[in-house]
């Protein structure tokens, strides 16, 4: 049974009774307050771990009184988590509440399962609620992060958050530059979660056109549109009971953002051509290399969607911020490459490792891995890999910063970009995936540049 305390602040006694009965069955200790005038006094006496706060009272149905109380709670009791509940306030008010410090927002009438999950996730992430629940993890769960290499402080901080949030159902936003390992971390979070036995569905949002978004994400019925010759199961249905990884979230157009927000808020969706709603029991993990807050400020990303997907944010540092991890990563990539191809493992001298440690890697871990693998494949008979072996990689690798540049003024930045993309395509035999990886950009970003510069290409994986 749980020992957490939950305070309900709502002027509707029927709502309070209903919530108390529900939460008592889940083992929570609950009390309720029906008038805002005694709420702060009750918080001080009851010392709750979480508060369910109604945003509207009969004396004020604008939602502003709830926001004012929320601010007082956050200021006076910063360790207490708050979930907002309302049948009146707009989404914009809910977003305002999230900015002030609320952990979640639920509209009345609420879904009991959704409410309980939200409470469980928030309390599991609050150290004051149950520190043991956060720190304890089975050996099997810890093993999911064992293959992730790194010892520097910024990286270990990110991993600590990932391990703590993994056992909950909380939505997670993973940020960081391209090639920092966002997909790898998302998989580890899923494998460490209670949903690990269920599907883990990856979706590259940057690669889905606006016209196909609903069909890809929610599915369609036969005949729903021209070309729909059979029923199609969408990604959210495929991920049911499991997790969905929404990569390149910052690439999602505004009209598609609206459709995504709806399924995240209401936990339901309708396949195209169907009038029947389907339930969505999915844990959402998102990733982006964009600054979403900056996009919100510019109006290119919805503020309500931003606050819906980032209950917990995990920022992965770039390789230049964790240079001390480079030797560990290099040794790991050397070993795994040699094992994969049944090669004898070469030795790297200290001077070589120091040189590698001090190089620039705009493509981050992805570029470093590519560099090590290619160097080994081009030097299969070498028992020792020296600096010259790796330097030969930088001469042919279009993602390297060690490319000789023409005199300033002789070539434009656009011409340089076109030239580098063409060289990368030729080197990788027009493989879009390999070319994008070597340039340190995503496939969708490469496609946009190919179209922008009218560069012919063969669409290969």
PyMOL commands that set and color helices and strands:
alter all, ss='L'
color gray80, all
select helices_A, chain A and resi 13-25+36-46+64-76+91-100+112-124+127-135+139-143+153-166+182-192+205-207+210-218+235-238+249-251+254-266+292-298+303-309+319-321+323-341+350-357+364-378+387-396+413-427+432-439+443-452
alter helices_A, ss='H'
color red, helices_A
select strands_A, chain A and resi 5-9+29-33+50-54+81-86+104-107+172-175+200-204+219-220+232-233+243-247+268-269+278-279+283-288+312-315+347-348+384-385
alter strands_A, ss='S'
color yellow, strands_A
deselect
rebuild
show_as cartoon
